[in-house]
Amino acid sequence: MTPTVVESPAVTARVLRPLLGASVIVHTTTSLWRGTLLSCVKDSAWFVVDDADVVVHVHELVSVRVA
């Protein structure tokens, strides 16, 4: 079962992996945006927002939800 919302403190690379390739809404400690989750590793997640690559440390992620 793919999660639809992942919220802090449960945001880890392991729980984000089912969302790989999905269009997501990302809330960080400083911003809110929509993009595609391309990759996640132990300490960071890589998103594409419009045409820009965005790498975010997992500790900065407040929530990630399917768009």
N, C-alpha and C positions, 0 to 999 in steps of 0.2 A: 504494500500500500504506500503510495507516494504522499508525503505530507503536503498540505496546502499552505500551512503557516509554520514558520520556525521562529521562535522568539527567544531573546536573551533570558537566561544564561544558557539555554540549550543550543545556541548556534555554534555548531562545530562542523568541520569538514565532513565528518561521517554522516551527519543528518542532512547536510546540503547535497550530498552526492545524488540522491534520487531526483533532484531538481536540475541536474546538468542538462543543458540545452533548452531549458524552459525560459519563457518570458516571465520575469519576476519583478515585483516591486520591492525595492530595498530601502530600508530605513537604517541609517547609520547614526552615530552620535552627533553628526554635524549636518546631515542632509537626507533628502528623500528623493528617489529617482526610480525610473523603470528601465530595465535592460535585460540582457540574456546572460545566464550563468554559463560560463564556458569551462571553468575548471575550479577545483578547490583542493587544497592541500592542508596539512596540519595547521598552519598559521595564517593562511590567507585564501581569499576567493577572488577569482578573476571574472569580471563582467564586461560586456560590451554595451555601452550606452550610446545610442545613435551610432556614430562611427569612431568613437573613442574607447580605448581600453582603460578599464578602471580596476585596479588591484586594491583590495581592502583587507586589512588585518581582521581576523575573525573577532577579536575583542572589540572592534569598532562597530560591529553589526548588532543592531538592536532587534531587527526582525527582517525576515525574507518571506514573501508570500507569492504564490502563483498569481500572475497578472490576469 
